[in-house]
Amino acid sequence: MRYWIRTVLVLGLTAIVMLPLYYIFVSTFKTQTEMALSPFALPKSFSLENYKTVFTSLPVGQAFLNTIIVTVSAVAFQVFIGSLAAYGMILRKTWFTSAVGAVLLVGFTIPVQATLIPIYRMEAHYHLTNSLKGLIIVYLGSAVFCYFLIVGYMRKLPMELIEAARIDGAGPWTIYWRIVLPLIRPILTTVVVFQTLATWNDFLWPNILLSSGDRQTIVLQVFNAVGEFSTDWPLFMTITVIALVPVMIFFVFTQRWIVAGLISGSVKG
């Protein structure tokens, strides 16, 4: 009996979650009038006209390329900096590393909205606004989040392996690259998934720092599809689906590593 009740509840919750996605996807095959008259009904004919219009009227390809460049570069640097900082904290436990850890903890608690104006002024001073490089540099601040996830996992590593490597003459970089990184691969994968989803879907920083159309990300193209006085909602739904599909596929293929990485880091041995 409990099994059937649990199954019904799960299916009901799944239907509630899937309803907005169904509405968005079905609307991409409708006209403006058809969407207004029958918002949840299937289209009379599955036409790809909205997709053709989006790809011909908006710089979707360039936006995808910009988003991929920013996401891959930012996440790679975030994970590298975060893991290297966590390794330094574990390798040498001194009053200095403890103080740095406290500073990072305080910085992590500051809301991003409080840093918008200072960061924008610094970016403008060094002529980094309206550039993908400036956007990537801003995203490096998320390395603090990576550090806090990774350092908790590193504390559970067998320190005997590191000590044995030291005795064998391995230097800090060799230990980090050949011993530590392979051992923390589960949490690294989890961090990569989290940060990829966050960077790809971010709207705040691209909207503040990027103004040229050839430098905008795919999320900004979704925002630009909303008109000031009127909106072609089927086209808006279409660009939304185009922006969501890659990240949904990425999440489906990587979701098992999220739980695996977090669970394996919570149990020692």
C-alpha positions in Angstrom: 0.0 0.0 0.0 2.8 2.4 0.9 4.5 1.7 -2.4 1.4 2.7 -4.4 0.8 5.8 -2.3 4.5 6.8 -2.8 4.2 6.1 -6.5 1.1 8.3 -6.9 2.7 11.1 -5.0 5.9 11.0 -7.0 3.9 10.9 -10.3 1.7 13.8 -9.2 4.8 15.9 -8.2 6.4 15.0 -11.5 3.3 16.1 -13.4 3.3 19.5 -11.6 7.0 20.0 -12.4 6.6 18.9 -16.0 3.6 21.1 -16.8 5.5 24.4 -17.3 8.0 22.6 -19.5 5.2 21.0 -21.5 3.6 24.5 -21.9 6.8 26.1 -23.1 7.7 23.3 -25.5 4.2 23.0 -27.1 4.0 26.7 -27.5 7.0 26.8 -29.8 5.0 25.0 -32.5 2.0 27.5 -32.3 1.1 30.8 -33.7 0.4 33.8 -31.5 -3.4 33.4 -31.9 -3.3 29.6 -31.4 -1.3 30.0 -28.2 -3.8 32.6 -26.8 -6.9 30.5 -27.7 -5.6 27.1 -26.6 -2.5 27.5 -24.4 -2.3 23.9 -23.2 -3.7 22.0 -26.2 -1.4 20.4 -28.8 -0.8 22.4 -31.9 -2.9 21.7 -35.0 0.2 21.2 -37.0 3.8 20.9 -35.7 5.5 23.7 -37.6 9.2 24.6 -37.2 8.6 28.2 -38.5 9.3 29.7 -35.0 12.7 27.9 -34.9 13.5 29.1 -38.4 12.6 32.7 -37.4 14.7 32.6 -34.3 17.8 31.3 -36.0 17.5 33.8 -38.9 16.6 36.9 -36.9 18.7 36.5 -33.7 22.4 35.8 -33.4 21.8 32.5 -31.6 24.9 30.8 -32.9 27.2 33.6 -31.7 25.4 33.7 -28.4 25.9 29.9 -28.0 29.6 30.3 -28.8 30.0 33.2 -26.3 28.2 31.2 -23.6 30.3 28.1 -24.2 33.5 30.1 -24.1 32.5 31.9 -20.8 31.2 28.7 -19.2 34.1 26.4 -20.0 36.8 29.0 -19.2 35.1 30.2 -16.0 34.4 26.7 -14.6 37.9 25.5 -15.4 39.5 28.3 -13.5 37.1 28.1 -10.7 37.7 24.4 -10.1 41.5 24.8 -10.5 41.7 27.8 -8.1 39.3 26.3 -5.6 41.0 22.9 -5.5 44.5 24.5 -5.3 43.3 26.7 -2.4 41.8 23.7 -0.6 45.0 21.7 -1.1 47.1 24.5 0.4 44.8 24.7 3.4 45.1 21.0 4.0 48.8 20.7 3.3 49.9 23.5 5.7 47.8 24.1 8.8 49.1 27.3 10.2 47.6 30.4 11.8 47.9 32.1 8.4 45.9 29.5 6.5 43.3 29.6 9.3 43.0 33.4 9.0 42.7 33.1 5.2 40.0 30.5 5.6 38.1 32.8 8.0 38.4 35.7 5.4 37.0 33.4 2.7 34.1 32.4 4.9 33.3 36.1 5.6 33.5 36.9 1.9 31.3 33.9 1.0 28.5 35.4 3.2 28.4 38.7 1.4 25.5 38.9 -1.0 26.5 39.4 -4.6 24.1 42.4 -4.9 26.3 44.3 -2.5 29.3 44.0 -4.8 27.7 45.0 -8.1 28.8 48.7 -8.1 32.4 48.1 -6.8 33.0 45.3 -9.2 31.5 47.2 -12.2 33.7 50.2 -11.4 36.8 48.1 -11.2 35.9 46.4 -14.5 35.3 49.8 -16.1 38.6 51.2 -14.7 40.6 48.4 -16.4 38.5 48.5 -19.6 37.0 45.0 -19.0 33.4 45.8 -19.5 31.6 44.6 -22.6 34.1 41.8 -23.0 34.0 38.0 -22.4 37.3 38.3 -20.6 35.9 40.7 -18.0 32.9 38.4 -17.5 35.1 35.4 -16.9 37.2 37.3 -14.4 34.1 38.2 -12.4 33.0 34.6 -12.4 36.3 33.6 -10.8 34.8 34.9 -7.5 32.8 31.6 -7.4 36.0 29.8 -6.8 35.3 30.4 -3.1 32.2 28.2 -3.4 34.3 25.5 -5.1 36.9 25.8 -2.3 34.3 25.2 0.5 33.0 22.1 -1.2 36.4 20.7 -2.0 38.1 21.4 1.3 35.5 19.4 3.2 36.2 16.4 0.9 40.0 16.8 1.1 39.9 16.7 4.9 38.8 13.0 4.6 41.7 12.0 2.4 44.2 9.5 3.9 47.1 11.8 4.9 49.4 8.8 5.0 49.5 8.8 1.2 50.6 12.4 1.1 53.3 11.8 3.8 54.5 8.7 1.9 54.8 10.7 -1.3 56.8 13.4 0.6 59.2 10.7 1.9 59.6 9.4 -1.7 60.7 12.9 -2.7 57.5 14.2 -4.4 57.0 17.9 -4.4 53.8 19.8 -3.5 52.8 20.2 -7.2 53.4 16.5 -7.9 51.4 15.4 -4.9 48.6 17.7 -5.9 48.5 16.6 -9.6 49.2 12.9 -9.3 47.7 12.0 -5.9 45.2 14.5 -4.6 43.3 15.3 -7.9 42.6 11.6 -8.7 41.4 11.0 -5.2 39.0 14.0 -5.2 37.6 13.3 -8.7 34.0 12.7 -7.4 33.7 16.1 -5.7 35.4 17.8 -8.6 32.8 16.4 -10.9 30.0 17.6 -8.6 31.5 21.1 -8.5 31.9 21.2 -12.3 28.2 20.3 -12.7 27.0 22.9 -10.2 29.2 25.7 -11.6 28.4 24.8 -15.2 24.6 25.1 -14.5 25.1 28.3 -12.5 27.3 30.0 -15.1 25.3 28.9 -18.2 22.0 30.2 -16.6 23.4 33.3 -15.1 21.6 36.5 -16.2 22.8 39.1 -13.7 26.5 39.6 -14.6 26.1 39.3 -18.4 23.2 41.8 -18.3 25.4 44.3 -16.3 28.7 43.9 -18.1 27.8 43.0 -21.7 26.2 45.5 -24.1 27.2 44.6 -27.6 25.0 42.1 -29.3 27.9 40.1 -30.6 29.1 39.5 -27.1 25.9 38.5 -25.4 25.2 35.1 -23.9 22.2 32.9 -24.8 20.3 33.9 -21.6 20.5 37.6 -22.7 19.0 36.6 -26.1 16.0 35.2 -24.2 15.7 38.5 -22.3 16.0 40.4 -25.6 13.1 38.4 -27.0 10.7 40.3 -24.7 9.5 43.5 -26.4 8.9 46.7 -24.6 5.3 47.0 -25.6 4.4 43.7 -27.3 6.0 40.2 -27.3 5.7 37.4 -29.8 5.3 34.7 -27.1 5.8 31.7 -29.4 9.1 33.1 -30.5 10.0 33.8 -26.8 9.1 30.3 -25.9 11.2 29.0 -28.8 14.4 30.9 -27.8 13.8 29.7 -24.2 13.7 26.1 -25.3 16.9 26.6 -27.4 18.6 28.0 -24.3 17.3 25.2 -22.0 18.0 22.2 -24.1 21.8 22.0 -23.8 21.8 22.5 -20.1 19.0 20.0 -19.6 20.9 17.4 -21.6 24.0 18.2 -19.6 22.2 17.8 -16.3 20.5 14.5 -17.3 23.9 12.9 -18.2 25.7 14.2 -15.1 23.1 14.1 -12.3 24.3 10.8 -11.0 27.7 12.3 -10.2 26.2 15.1 -8.1 24.8 12.8 -5.5 27.7 10.4 -5.7 30.2 13.1 -5.2 28.4 14.6 -2.2 27.7 11.3 -0.5 31.2 9.9 -1.0 32.6 13.1 0.6 30.4 12.7 3.7 31.7 9.3 4.7 35.3 8.6 5.5 36.9 5.3 4.5 
